[in-house]
């Protein structure tokens, strides 16, 4: 191909992968049909609303953007209004919503918020959203609900949802936020569970992550082998954000070499650029967690690195014993590491002074750990590979073990 053709292919790759923004087309969403189907059922059911929750980078906003697109019909029109809550109070959040609703007044179209110069109350919200015609279904998506710090706002929101359900208002409220469980996001109401249905966004499977990459490669005229796809999926650790990020830069690495076939070498070359695009807050949190004051504390970085590829369950949780094998590979010594060797470091990672980079559940001697921010886990692996802390040969060992366990 001519130089212009390679440049056009690179542009297509940039357009196809979207690590920096949520997906807006339903066909681009991979592995979320169960959750999307459940959300569509909630919209079509009387008196039901939804809470979408899960880890950062799991694709919550993407599914909120797309699940309702197939609900349009000749007799039903969907009006989606998507706003970010931020750390605002109840009135400020609904003012954002009202600003996006246009109404006819005195022969001109005005935004609804102009009729409410003062505080917007739950009763105002109910009255206005009940004015939509029966065939028009407004879906109000309130994203970043986890950022609300005012308990009163959460109480008012849950009371509004309950009132909508009790009075059969056909408008729908969809709350979206980062959380390990629904209770972290909402102020519990005695009967809110009847009205607010919980939709968890779990991590994607390896096959679903591979599908994100392969469908976009096909669109761009690219191909990849099974090993490269597996490594891209494994590095993503269940998060579509990283599948988009690594898939994009692996493809660009191949195009840079004027190839249309993406192999393992391209994946590792792509990581050098991929890590530069990760949110700066992730880098800052990582550095704060591994800082050492004395020579004997230098285990912080290798212990944290070993946590990232440790064998984990579907929730991303791992036992301390699972860290021993990767740690022994990353920082070899004799005798080999046992859990008691680095128990102090694991405990420190769960404390404020190291940013609580890890969370733990369970009881002593049976703790299960996980990265507090799911986005941190792939970052730690990629950074360690780039710095040489995690040797590529060592990483390949864990890849091979995982492949064998999946084959069995």
C-alpha positions as CSV (number, residue, x, y, z in Angstrom):
1,X,0.0,0.0,0.0
2,X,1.0,3.6,-0.5
3,X,1.9,5.8,2.4
4,X,-1.5,7.5,2.2
5,X,-3.1,4.1,2.5
6,X,-1.2,3.2,5.7
7,X,-2.1,6.6,7.1
8,X,-5.7,6.0,6.3
9,X,-5.6,2.6,8.0
10,X,-4.1,4.2,11.1
11,X,-6.8,6.8,11.1
12,X,-9.4,4.0,10.9
13,X,-7.8,2.3,13.9
14,X,-8.0,5.6,16.0
15,X,-11.7,5.9,15.0
16,X,-12.6,2.3,15.8
17,X,-11.1,2.0,19.3
18,X,-12.3,4.4,21.9
19,X,-10.5,3.9,25.3
20,X,-11.1,7.6,26.1
21,X,-14.8,7.8,25.5
22,X,-17.9,5.7,26.1
23,X,-19.4,3.7,23.2
24,X,-22.4,5.3,21.5
25,X,-23.4,2.6,18.9
26,X,-25.0,-0.6,20.1
27,X,-23.2,-2.7,17.6
28,X,-19.9,-1.7,19.0
29,X,-20.7,-3.1,22.5
30,X,-19.3,-6.5,23.2
31,X,-20.3,-9.1,25.8
32,X,-23.1,-7.1,27.5
33,X,-26.2,-8.5,25.9
34,X,-27.5,-10.0,29.2
35,X,-27.2,-6.6,31.0
36,X,-28.6,-4.7,28.0
37,X,-31.5,-7.1,27.8
38,X,-32.3,-6.7,31.4
39,X,-32.2,-2.9,31.2
40,X,-34.5,-2.9,28.2
41,X,-36.9,-5.1,30.2
42,X,-36.8,-2.6,33.1
43,X,-37.6,0.3,30.8
44,X,-40.6,-1.6,29.4
45,X,-41.9,-2.7,32.8
46,X,-44.2,-0.5,34.9
47,X,-42.8,1.1,38.0
48,X,-39.2,-0.2,37.6
49,X,-36.0,1.9,37.4
50,X,-32.3,0.8,37.4
51,X,-29.0,1.1,39.1
52,X,-26.0,0.2,37.0
53,X,-22.9,-0.4,39.1
54,X,-19.5,-1.9,38.8
55,X,-15.7,-1.3,38.7
56,X,-14.1,1.7,37.0
57,X,-13.4,0.9,33.3
58,X,-16.0,-1.9,33.1
59,X,-18.2,-0.1,30.5
60,X,-21.1,1.2,32.6
61,X,-21.5,4.5,30.7
62,X,-21.2,2.7,27.4
63,X,-24.1,0.4,28.2
64,X,-26.2,3.3,29.5
65,X,-25.6,5.1,26.2
66,X,-26.6,2.2,24.0
67,X,-29.0,-0.3,25.6
68,X,-32.2,1.7,24.7
69,X,-31.3,2.3,21.1
70,X,-33.3,-0.7,19.8
71,X,-36.4,0.3,21.8
72,X,-37.5,2.9,19.3
73,X,-40.6,1.8,17.3
74,X,-43.5,3.3,15.3
75,X,-45.5,3.5,18.5
76,X,-42.8,4.2,21.1
77,X,-40.2,7.0,21.2
78,X,-37.3,7.0,23.6
79,X,-36.0,10.3,24.9
80,X,-32.6,9.8,26.5
81,X,-31.1,12.5,28.7
82,X,-27.6,11.7,30.1
83,X,-26.0,14.0,32.7
84,X,-23.1,13.6,35.1
85,X,-24.0,14.1,38.7
86,X,-20.6,15.2,40.0
87,X,-20.7,16.4,43.6
88,X,-23.9,18.3,43.1
89,X,-27.1,18.5,45.2
90,X,-30.5,17.2,44.2
91,X,-31.6,20.5,42.7
92,X,-28.4,21.1,40.7
93,X,-28.5,17.6,39.2
94,X,-32.1,18.0,38.0
95,X,-31.4,21.5,36.8
96,X,-28.9,19.9,34.4
97,X,-31.7,17.5,33.3
98,X,-34.3,20.3,32.9
99,X,-31.8,22.3,30.8
100,X,-31.9,19.5,28.2
101,X,-35.7,19.4,28.0
102,X,-37.3,21.9,25.6
103,X,-40.9,23.1,25.9
104,X,-43.2,25.4,23.9
105,X,-43.9,28.7,25.8
106,X,-45.3,31.9,24.3
107,X,-44.6,30.7,20.7
108,X,-41.0,29.9,21.5
109,X,-39.0,26.9,22.7
110,X,-37.4,27.3,26.1
111,X,-35.5,24.9,28.3
112,X,-37.5,23.6,31.3
113,X,-35.0,24.9,33.8
114,X,-36.0,28.5,33.0
115,X,-39.3,27.9,34.7
116,X,-37.5,27.0,37.9
117,X,-35.3,29.9,39.0
118,X,-35.3,28.6,42.6
119,X,-34.7,25.1,44.0
120,X,-36.0,22.1,42.1
121,X,-37.9,19.7,44.4
122,X,-38.8,16.0,44.0
123,X,-42.4,17.1,43.5
124,X,-41.3,19.4,40.6
125,X,-39.4,16.5,39.0
126,X,-42.4,14.2,39.3
127,X,-44.8,16.7,37.8
128,X,-42.7,17.6,34.9
129,X,-41.8,14.0,33.9
130,X,-45.4,13.0,34.1
131,X,-46.2,15.5,31.4
132,X,-44.6,13.3,28.6
133,X,-47.1,11.6,26.4
134,X,-47.8,7.9,27.0
135,X,-45.8,6.9,23.8
136,X,-42.8,9.1,24.7
137,X,-40.6,7.5,27.3
138,X,-38.0,9.7,28.9
139,X,-34.9,7.9,30.2
140,X,-33.0,10.0,32.7
141,X,-29.4,8.6,33.0
142,X,-27.7,10.0,36.1
143,X,-24.0,9.1,35.7
144,X,-21.2,9.4,38.3
145,X,-23.7,8.9,41.0
146,X,-20.8,7.7,43.3
147,X,-19.4,11.2,43.3
148,X,-22.3,12.6,45.3
149,X,-21.1,13.3,48.9
150,X,-24.3,14.8,50.3
151,X,-26.4,12.1,52.0
152,X,-29.5,14.2,51.7
153,X,-29.2,14.2,47.9
154,X,-29.1,10.4,47.8
155,X,-32.1,10.2,50.1
156,X,-34.1,12.6,47.9
157,X,-33.1,10.6,44.8
158,X,-34.3,7.3,46.2
159,X,-37.5,8.9,47.5
160,X,-38.1,10.3,44.0
161,X,-37.6,6.9,42.4
162,X,-40.0,5.3,44.9
163,X,-42.6,8.0,44.2
164,X,-42.2,7.4,40.5
165,X,-42.8,3.7,41.0
166,X,-45.8,4.2,43.4
167,X,-47.5,6.7,41.1
168,X,-46.7,4.8,37.9
169,X,-44.8,7.6,36.2
170,X,-43.6,6.1,32.9
171,X,-40.4,8.1,32.9
172,X,-37.3,6.0,33.8
173,X,-34.4,6.9,36.1
174,X,-31.1,5.1,35.6
175,X,-28.4,5.6,38.2
176,X,-24.8,4.8,37.2
177,X,-21.8,4.7,39.5
178,X,-18.6,3.0,40.6
179,X,-19.2,0.6,43.4
180,X,-18.6,-3.0,44.6
181,X,-22.2,-3.3,45.6
182,X,-25.4,-1.4,45.3
183,X,-25.4,-0.4,49.0
184,X,-22.4,1.8,48.5
185,X,-24.3,4.0,46.1
186,X,-27.8,4.5,47.4
187,X,-29.4,5.5,50.7
188,X,-31.4,2.4,51.6
189,X,-35.1,2.8,51.6
190,X,-37.4,0.2,53.1
191,X,-39.0,-0.6,49.7
192,X,-36.5,0.9,47.2
193,X,-35.4,-2.6,46.1
194,X,-38.9,-3.1,44.6
195,X,-38.5,0.0,42.4
196,X,-34.8,0.1,41.8
197,X,-33.4,-3.0,40.0
198,X,-29.7,-3.6,40.3
199,X,-27.7,-4.3,37.2
200,X,-24.1,-5.2,37.9
201,X,-21.4,-4.8,35.2
202,X,-18.9,-7.7,35.8
203,X,-15.6,-7.9,34.2
204,X,-15.6,-9.3,30.6
205,X,-14.4,-12.8,29.8
206,X,-11.3,-13.4,27.7
207,X,-13.4,-14.3,24.7
208,X,-15.5,-11.1,25.1
209,X,-12.3,-9.0,25.3
210,X,-10.9,-10.7,22.2
211,X,-14.2,-9.9,20.4
212,X,-13.7,-6.2,21.1
213,X,-10.4,-6.4,19.3
214,X,-11.2,-8.8,16.4
215,X,-14.4,-7.0,15.3
216,X,-12.5,-3.7,15.1
217,X,-9.5,-5.2,13.4
218,X,-11.8,-6.7,10.7
219,X,-13.3,-3.3,10.2
220,X,-9.9,-1.8,9.7
221,X,-8.6,-4.5,7.4
222,X,-6.3,-6.0,10.0
223,X,-5.8,-9.6,11.3
224,X,-4.2,-11.1,14.4
225,X,-3.1,-14.5,15.6
226,X,-4.6,-16.3,18.6
227,X,-1.6,-15.8,20.8
228,X,-1.5,-12.0,20.3
229,X,-5.3,-11.8,20.9
230,X,-5.0,-13.9,24.1
231,X,-2.2,-11.6,25.5
232,X,-4.2,-8.5,24.7
233,X,-7.2,-10.0,26.6
234,X,-5.1,-11.2,29.5
235,X,-3.4,-7.8,29.9
236,X,-6.8,-6.1,30.0
237,X,-7.8,-8.1,33.1
238,X,-11.5,-8.1,32.2
239,X,-11.8,-4.3,31.5
240,X,-12.9,-3.1,28.1
241,X,-11.1,0.2,28.5
242,X,-7.7,-1.7,28.3
243,X,-8.9,-3.9,25.5
244,X,-9.5,-0.7,23.5
245,X,-6.2,0.9,24.6
246,X,-4.0,-2.2,23.9
247,X,-5.8,-3.2,20.8
248,X,-5.4,0.2,19.3
249,X,-1.7,0.6,20.0
250,X,-0.9,-3.0,19.0
251,X,-2.5,-2.3,15.6
252,X,-0.6,1.0,15.2
253,X,2.7,-0.8,16.0
254,X,2.0,-3.2,13.2
255,X,0.9,-0.4,10.8
256,X,4.1,1.4,11.6
257,X,6.0,-1.6,10.3
258,X,3.7,-1.6,7.2
259,X,1.9,-4.9,8.3
260,X,-1.7,-5.8,8.3
261,X,-1.1,-8.8,10.6
262,X,-0.8,-8.0,14.4
263,X,1.5,-10.4,16.3
264,X,2.8,-10.7,19.8
265,X,5.8,-8.4,19.1
266,X,3.4,-5.7,18.1
267,X,1.5,-6.2,21.3
268,X,4.6,-5.5,23.4
269,X,5.6,-2.6,21.2
270,X,2.2,-1.1,21.5
271,X,2.3,-1.2,25.4
272,X,5.0,1.4,25.3
273,X,2.6,3.9,23.9
274,X,-0.5,2.5,25.6
275,X,0.8,3.2,29.1
276,X,1.3,6.9,28.2
277,X,-2.4,7.3,27.8
278,X,-3.5,5.9,31.1
279,X,-5.1,8.4,33.5
280,X,-2.4,10.4,35.4
281,X,-4.2,9.7,38.6
282,X,-3.4,6.0,38.2
283,X,0.3,6.8,37.9
284,X,0.2,9.0,40.9
285,X,-1.6,6.5,43.0
286,X,0.9,3.8,42.0
287,X,4.0,5.9,42.9
288,X,2.5,6.8,46.2
289,X,1.9,3.2,47.1
290,X,5.5,1.9,46.3
291,X,7.5,4.8,47.7
292,X,10.3,3.5,50.0
293,X,12.1,5.4,52.8
294,X,14.6,2.8,53.7
295,X,16.5,0.0,51.8
296,X,14.7,-2.8,53.6
297,X,11.4,-1.4,52.3
298,X,12.2,-2.0,48.6
299,X,9.9,-5.0,48.5
300,X,6.9,-2.7,48.0
301,X,7.2,-2.4,44.2
302,X,7.8,-6.2,43.5
303,X,5.1,-7.2,45.9
304,X,2.6,-4.9,44.3
305,X,3.8,-6.1,40.9
306,X,3.3,-9.7,41.9
307,X,-0.3,-9.0,43.0
308,X,-1.3,-8.0,39.5
309,X,-0.8,-11.4,37.7
310,X,-1.8,-13.4,40.8
311,X,-4.5,-16.0,40.3
312,X,-7.8,-14.4,41.1
313,X,-11.5,-15.2,41.0
314,X,-14.3,-13.7,38.9
315,X,-14.4,-10.7,41.3
316,X,-10.7,-10.0,40.8
317,X,-10.0,-11.2,44.4
318,X,-6.9,-13.2,45.2
319,X,-5.4,-14.8,48.3
320,X,-2.0,-13.7,49.8
321,X,-0.6,-17.2,49.0
322,X,-1.3,-16.6,45.3
323,X,1.3,-13.7,45.4
324,X,4.2,-16.0,46.4
325,X,4.8,-17.6,43.0
326,X,4.9,-14.4,40.9
327,X,6.9,-12.6,43.6
328,X,9.5,-15.4,43.6
329,X,9.8,-15.0,39.8
330,X,9.9,-11.2,39.9
331,X,12.4,-10.9,42.8
332,X,14.1,-14.3,43.1
333,X,15.7,-15.2,46.4
334,X,16.5,-18.3,48.6
335,X,14.6,-19.5,50.5
336,X,11.5,-18.7,48.3
337,X,8.9,-16.2,49.5
338,X,6.1,-17.4,51.8
339,X,3.0,-15.3,52.6
340,X,4.4,-14.3,56.0
341,X,7.5,-12.8,54.3
342,X,5.5,-10.0,52.7
343,X,2.4,-9.9,55.0
344,X,3.5,-6.5,56.3
345,X,3.6,-5.1,52.8
346,X,0.1,-6.4,51.9
347,X,-1.3,-4.9,55.1
348,X,0.4,-1.5,54.3
349,X,-1.2,-1.5,50.9
350,X,-4.6,-1.5,52.6
351,X,-3.8,1.5,54.7
352,X,-4.3,5.2,54.0
353,X,-0.6,6.0,54.0
354,X,-0.3,4.0,50.8
355,X,-3.5,5.2,49.3
356,X,-5.4,2.0,50.0
357,X,-4.3,0.7,46.7
358,X,-5.5,-2.8,47.8
359,X,-8.8,-3.7,49.5
360,X,-9.3,-6.8,51.6
361,X,-12.3,-8.8,52.8
362,X,-12.7,-11.8,55.0
363,X,-11.0,-12.7,58.3
364,X,-7.3,-12.9,59.3
365,X,-5.5,-15.9,57.7
366,X,-8.2,-16.0,55.1
367,X,-8.1,-12.5,53.6
368,X,-8.9,-12.0,50.0
369,X,-7.4,-9.0,48.3
370,X,-8.2,-7.0,45.2
371,X,-7.1,-3.7,43.6
372,X,-9.3,-0.9,45.0
373,X,-9.4,0.7,41.6
374,X,-9.7,-2.0,38.9
375,X,-7.9,0.2,36.4
376,X,-4.7,-0.2,38.5
377,X,-4.2,-3.9,38.0
378,X,-3.5,-3.8,34.2
379,X,-1.5,-0.7,34.7
380,X,0.8,-2.4,37.2
381,X,1.5,-5.3,34.8
382,X,2.1,-3.0,31.8
383,X,4.4,-0.7,33.8
384,X,6.4,-3.6,35.2
385,X,6.8,-5.0,31.7
386,X,8.0,-1.6,30.4
387,X,10.4,-1.0,33.3
388,X,11.8,-4.5,33.2
389,X,10.6,-5.3,36.8
390,X,8.5,-8.0,35.2
391,X,10.5,-9.9,32.6
392,X,8.8,-10.8,29.4
393,X,9.8,-14.4,29.9
394,X,8.3,-14.4,33.4
395,X,5.1,-12.9,32.1
396,X,4.9,-15.5,29.4
397,X,5.0,-18.2,32.1
398,X,1.9,-16.9,33.7
399,X,0.3,-16.5,30.3
400,X,1.1,-20.2,29.5
401,X,-0.3,-21.3,32.9
402,X,-3.5,-19.5,32.4
403,X,-3.9,-20.9,28.9
404,X,-3.4,-24.4,30.2
405,X,-5.9,-23.9,33.0
406,X,-8.5,-22.6,30.5
407,X,-7.8,-25.5,28.1
408,X,-8.5,-28.0,30.9
